[in-house]
């Protein structure tokens, strides 16, 4: 195997790893739910709103990480395809 083919293969494998990491982040982000209410919302609506905001913030942070990993995977896969032409 030539140097370019080995490099293309390594870029492709690294791109696949990035895609798997991104998928795991999105899986975790999709499982962020607000905590169950023990009391009626009418008793403490501000607490419920804060709990929802915290859950949304955590999911948003995981989505941001997943987007970065997806971008890295796309760049590496594109590089692999370009290198494979040589």
N, C-alpha and C positions, 0 to 999 in steps of 0.2 A: 504494500500500500504506500502511496506517495504521501508526502508531508501535507499536501493540501487536503487529501481525502481524510487523513487522520484528524486534521484540524477541523474539517467540516463535521466529522462524526462527533468530536468532542463538543463543538458548539451546539449540535443538535441534541445531544444528551443533556447538556446544561440547560438548554431551552425547555426540554421536557421537564427537568427538575423544577425549574421556575414555574412552569404551568401547574405542576402538582402542588407546590407551596401555595400558589395563588388560590387554587381550588380549595385547599384546606382553610385558608383565611375566609373565603366566602362562605364555606360551610359553617364555620364558627360564627360569622356575622349573622347568618340567617337563623341561628339558634338563640340569639339574644332577645329575650322577651322581658317585658316589665314584670317585676315580682307580683305574685298573686296578692290580692288585697285581703287582709284579715278583717279589716273594718269596712264599713260602708264608705263609699267615696264622699258622701255628704258629711261625714265626720271630719275628715282631713283631706280636702281636695288638693291642697298645696303639696302635701307629702306624696300623693299619687302622681301629681304632675312632675315633681322632682325625680321620682323613681323612673318615670317614662323617659325623661330627659337624659338621665344617666344611661339607661339602656340604649337609647338612640345614639348617644355619644360614643359608647363602646362599639356598637355596630358600625358606626361611621368610621371610626379609627381602623377597624379591621378591614372595611371596604377600601380605605385608602391604601393600606399595606398591600392588599390583594391587587389593586390596580397597578401599583409599582412593580410587583412581581410579574404581572401579566405583560406589562410593557417590556420588562427585561427579557422575558421569554420570547416575545415577538421579535425583538432586536436580535437575539441570539439565533433564533430560527432563520431569520432573514439572512444573517451573516453566514450561516451554515449553507443556505441555498446558493448564495453568491460565490462562496469559496468552492463549492462543489462543481461550479462551472469550469474551474481551472484544472 
